[in-house]
């Protein structure tokens, strides 16, 4: 009774605190595993508590609008207010059987969102990032599970999201600028995590080039898997300015000191890169993948080619 008698603005604060405190907010947690919104089962009791609670709770819960098919972004008759409430859209596209014939994701109804999260199928090596009517307010993109973030996909990001300020990528593999392949990083010892650059360095050389048109991009966070069967390491000194190079290239090419120095110089004197880039942050998550799992993923990928 006492709570319901409070002014609406205080009720709103209480409801929003409850809704967002039930989300994970651990800054050290892997961005991929962070919930974008609390489970409905935790929120539903508030919506039936009173007429005053219901709209406040729904508005808070729909700050993030989660969709699994492109048409969910367009068919909003059930709760049309979501287009004004939503500040983040979370597209879960993790089953390629569902999205093969789907049209692009169309954000025409979401002119106020500032963030977008896209979870893709981790074994769909051909996955392309396809969005229409991206609002200029969309400043942060989180892309999870892309199995092969090649320059082609990286260029898609720059073309589709020209106003990005913050980009968070979370996947198992990364592009090696020396052999032009995507690999799970492999080290001899656990790498420092996070590995942080604040001087404009730190991106794979082709990513720099592809994102050079993103004039506002200031922060890139990459969360990767890694294995411990490599011959090379990245330590705190990081004298090779590690930017995604694979263990095989480093172990084969870095013993040639002239080559190593020239490569490091090339990486630290790149002219074509995002002009506002201030922070590049690499985080590593140990992958204890059994060999048969890796082989099964590759077999399925080749079967579908
Ligand atoms: Zn390589």
Boltz pocket constraint, residues with backbone or C-beta under 6 A from the ligand:
constraints:
  - pocket:
      binder: B
      contacts: [[A, 176], [A, 177], [A, 178], [A, 179], [A, 180], [A, 181], [A, 245], [A, 246], [A, 247], [A, 248], [A, 249], [A, 250]]
      max_distance: 6.0
